[in-house]
Amino acid sequence: MGNDVRFLDDPGGLKAWQLQGFCEGWVRPLSSEELLRVVQGSAHVVLAQDAASGRVVGFITAVTDRVFAAYIPLLEVLRPFRKRGIGTRLVSLMLEKLRDYRMVDLMCDEGLVGFYRRFGLRPMGGMGLRR
């Protein structure tokens, strides 16, 4: 991963241009302006930022009731930055932030189950609605 990426948990001062290129392959991708609102509105966030350009190359968000339960809706890493340990570091940092919650949930595609198992998460079934 090197020193080219720094990890931050404060989205203050973040600009929409720093969040371009995410939601690859989505049927209805979020714009960088929408992602900025998501990141700023989340209870917890960890950003992976390219130290040279200031561009965000990955991020993870969590929403919570701030007592019992937390949900991780988004983990995104830009394609050129994948396979460098950035996603692993983002999940680790977020789970550390959420360590006092009794319930931490997320939903993922079948192909990502193995990735999340490494952090102690396990399939539990669930329901959802996507638009």
C-alpha positions in Angstrom: 0.0 0.0 0.0 2.9 2.4 0.7 2.8 5.9 2.0 0.7 7.1 -0.9 -2.6 6.6 0.9 -3.7 8.1 4.2 -6.7 7.1 6.3 -9.0 9.8 7.7 -12.2 9.7 9.7 -13.3 13.4 9.3 -15.1 14.2 6.0 -15.1 17.9 6.9 -13.8 20.0 4.0 -14.3 17.2 1.6 -15.4 18.3 -1.9 -17.5 16.4 -4.5 -14.6 16.2 -7.0 -12.7 14.1 -4.5 -15.4 11.4 -4.8 -15.5 10.8 -8.5 -15.5 7.4 -10.1 -17.2 5.4 -7.4 -20.3 3.1 -7.7 -18.8 1.3 -10.8 -21.3 -1.1 -12.3 -24.3 0.1 -10.4 -27.6 0.3 -12.2 -28.2 3.8 -10.8 -24.8 5.0 -9.6 -24.6 7.9 -7.1 -23.1 11.1 -8.4 -20.1 12.5 -6.6 -22.4 15.2 -5.1 -24.7 12.5 -3.7 -21.8 10.5 -2.3 -20.6 13.7 -0.6 -23.9 14.0 1.2 -23.8 10.3 2.1 -20.3 10.5 3.5 -21.1 13.7 5.4 -24.4 12.3 6.7 -23.0 9.0 8.0 -22.5 8.4 11.7 -19.1 7.0 11.0 -16.8 7.2 8.0 -13.3 6.2 7.1 -11.7 7.7 4.0 -8.7 6.4 2.1 -7.1 9.5 0.4 -4.3 9.7 -2.1 -1.8 11.8 -0.3 -0.5 13.5 -3.4 -3.7 14.6 -5.1 -6.2 14.6 -2.2 -8.5 12.4 -4.2 -10.5 9.8 -2.2 -9.6 6.4 -3.5 -11.8 4.4 -1.1 -14.2 4.8 1.8 -16.5 3.0 4.2 -19.6 4.3 5.9 -21.7 3.3 8.9 -25.1 4.3 10.2 -26.1 3.6 13.8 -28.6 4.2 16.5 -25.5 5.1 18.6 -26.3 2.6 21.2 -26.9 -1.0 20.0 -26.8 -1.5 16.3 -24.7 -0.4 13.3 -25.1 -1.0 9.6 -22.3 -0.7 7.0 -24.0 0.3 3.8 -21.0 1.2 1.6 -17.4 0.0 1.1 -15.9 1.4 -2.1 -12.4 1.3 -3.5 -11.6 2.7 -6.9 -10.5 0.0 -9.4 -6.9 1.2 -9.8 -6.4 1.0 -6.1 -7.9 -2.4 -5.5 -5.7 -5.4 -4.4 -3.5 -3.1 -2.3 -5.1 -3.8 1.1 -7.1 -0.5 1.2 -10.4 -2.2 1.5 -9.1 -4.5 4.3 -7.7 -1.5 6.2 -11.0 0.5 5.7 -13.1 -2.4 7.2 -10.6 -3.0 10.0 -10.7 0.7 11.0 -14.5 0.8 10.8 -15.0 -2.3 12.9 -12.7 -0.8 15.5 -14.9 2.3 15.6 -18.0 0.0 16.0 -16.4 -2.4 18.6 -18.9 -1.4 21.3 -22.0 -2.1 19.3 -23.6 -5.4 19.9 -24.9 -5.8 16.4 -23.0 -4.8 13.2 -24.6 -5.8 9.9 -23.9 -5.4 6.3 -25.2 -6.9 3.1 -22.9 -8.0 0.3 -22.8 -9.9 -3.0 -22.1 -13.6 -2.7 -18.6 -13.1 -4.2 -17.6 -10.9 -1.2 -18.7 -13.3 1.6 -15.1 -14.7 1.9 -13.7 -11.2 2.2 -16.0 -10.3 5.1 -15.6 -13.6 6.9 -11.9 -12.7 7.5 -13.2 -10.0 9.9 -15.5 -12.4 11.8 -18.7 -11.5 10.0 -20.9 -14.4 8.9 -23.9 -14.9 6.7 -27.2 -14.5 8.6 -29.8 -14.2 6.0 -31.8 -11.0 5.5 -34.2 -9.1 3.5 -33.8 -5.9 1.4 -35.2 -3.6 -1.2 -33.1 -2.0 -3.9 -34.2 0.7 -6.3 
